[in-house]
Amino acid sequence: MVFWLCGGAAMADEELPLPEHKTVCSPSGVYCAELNPASQRTIIWKDGQEIWSMPGWFGDAYLADDGEHFVEGYWGYNLLALKAGPSTTMITFWRRGELVRRVPLSEIIADLSNLTRTASHYFWGYTMGIDKEGRFLVQTVEDRVLAFDVESGALVESRPHSRLDP
């Protein structure tokens, strides 16, 4: 089972949603992150108390069950800018506002010629969220599901996607 924490996938080539004040919670719901585009601040809460905060507003955001680790997906959701290259950051892992790891496109897509051209972008895949084992999942246009450790940002599993997968 996968927890969908952000419904930000763009469909076809529609405009990206405007930044809005939103809240995303960890899969257990114990911790929540308040993302405020006006203040450009993200605040992590537990039981109504601020635990920590970091600068920035993130369109595709996920919070781990430990309340310490935060994952940011690509700003364009599932649509990749045409000028993007192998070093484009696709996923960023944070611990209490400190950068842990940036994952480049070259680690998500094995062969960039597999990117699907849309009217004005490339479709690369999409972020799926944090699964019941606490791993961050991504499904690629190459029909792979990638699982990353939320603490280190390390790729821990790559498997073919099937219709039976979550």
C-alpha positions in Angstrom: 0.0 0.0 0.0 1.3 3.5 -0.9 0.2 6.7 0.8 -0.5 9.5 -1.6 0.3 12.7 0.1 0.3 15.1 -2.7 -2.1 15.0 -5.7 0.2 17.2 -7.8 0.6 15.3 -11.0 0.0 17.5 -14.0 -2.1 15.9 -16.7 -1.0 16.2 -20.3 0.4 19.7 -20.7 -1.9 21.7 -18.4 -0.6 24.6 -16.4 1.1 23.7 -13.1 -1.0 24.5 -10.1 -0.2 27.9 -8.5 1.6 27.7 -5.1 -1.0 27.4 -2.3 -1.0 27.1 1.4 -1.2 23.3 2.1 -0.6 20.7 4.7 0.9 17.2 4.1 1.1 14.6 6.8 3.3 11.6 7.4 1.7 8.2 6.5 0.7 7.7 10.2 -0.7 11.2 10.5 1.4 11.8 13.6 3.5 14.6 12.0 2.3 17.2 9.5 4.1 19.8 7.4 2.5 23.2 6.7 3.8 24.6 3.5 3.2 28.4 3.1 4.1 30.0 -0.2 3.5 33.5 1.2 6.2 33.1 3.9 8.3 30.7 1.9 8.5 28.5 5.0 7.7 24.9 5.7 6.9 24.1 9.4 6.7 20.5 10.8 4.2 20.0 13.6 3.3 17.3 16.1 0.3 17.6 18.4 0.0 21.3 17.6 3.6 22.1 18.5 6.2 23.2 16.0 9.0 20.6 15.9 11.3 22.2 13.3 11.1 24.3 10.1 12.9 25.1 6.9 12.9 27.7 4.3 10.9 27.1 1.1 7.6 26.0 -0.3 7.5 22.7 -2.1 4.8 21.6 -4.6 5.5 17.9 -4.4 6.2 17.3 -0.7 6.2 14.2 1.6 7.0 13.8 5.3 8.3 10.5 6.8 6.7 8.9 9.9 9.7 9.9 12.0 8.9 13.6 11.5 12.6 14.2 10.8 12.8 13.4 7.1 11.2 15.4 4.3 11.2 14.5 0.6 10.8 17.0 -2.2 9.7 15.8 -5.6 10.5 17.5 -8.9 9.0 21.0 -9.2 7.3 20.1 -12.5 5.7 17.0 -11.0 5.5 14.4 -13.8 6.4 16.9 -16.6 10.1 17.5 -17.2 11.3 20.7 -18.8 12.6 20.2 -22.3 15.9 21.8 -21.3 16.4 19.3 -18.5 19.5 17.2 -18.6 21.0 14.2 -16.8 22.0 16.3 -13.8 18.5 17.8 -13.2 17.5 17.2 -9.6 14.4 15.0 -9.5 14.2 14.2 -5.7 15.7 16.0 -2.7 16.0 14.3 0.7 16.1 16.5 3.8 16.6 15.8 7.5 15.3 18.6 9.8 15.9 21.1 7.0 19.4 20.0 6.2 20.1 18.6 2.7 20.8 14.9 2.8 20.9 14.1 -0.9 19.8 15.2 -4.4 18.9 12.5 -6.9 19.6 13.5 -10.5 17.5 12.5 -13.5 20.3 10.1 -14.6 19.6 7.9 -11.5 15.8 7.9 -12.3 15.9 7.3 -16.0 18.5 4.8 -17.4 18.1 6.0 -21.0 17.0 9.5 -21.6 15.7 8.6 -25.0 12.9 6.8 -23.2 11.4 10.1 -22.0 8.0 10.6 -23.6 7.6 13.9 -25.5 4.4 15.8 -24.8 3.3 19.0 -26.5 5.7 21.1 -24.4 7.6 18.8 -22.0 8.8 15.3 -21.4 6.9 12.8 -19.3 9.4 11.1 -17.0 7.2 9.3 -14.5 5.9 10.4 -11.1 6.4 10.2 -7.4 4.2 7.7 -5.6 4.8 8.7 -2.0 6.0 6.8 1.1 5.1 3.1 1.3 4.3 1.1 4.5 8.1 0.2 4.8 8.9 3.9 4.9 10.6 4.0 1.5 10.0 6.8 -1.0 8.6 5.3 -4.3 8.9 6.6 -7.8 7.4 5.1 -11.0 9.3 5.8 -14.2 8.4 6.0 -17.8 10.6 3.0 -18.2 8.0 0.9 -16.3 10.2 0.7 -13.2 9.4 1.3 -9.6 12.3 2.8 -7.6 12.4 2.7 -3.8 14.6 5.1 -1.9 15.6 5.1 1.7 14.1 8.4 3.2 17.0 8.8 5.7 19.9 8.5 3.2 18.3 9.1 -0.2 19.9 5.9 -1.4 18.3 3.7 -4.0 17.4 0.5 -2.2 15.3 -1.3 -4.8 14.5 -1.1 -8.5 11.9 -3.5 -9.9 9.7 -3.8 -12.9 6.2 -2.3 -12.5 3.2 -4.5 -13.0 -0.5 -3.8 -12.8 -0.5 -5.7 -9.4 1.9 -3.1 -7.8 0.4 -0.4 -5.6 
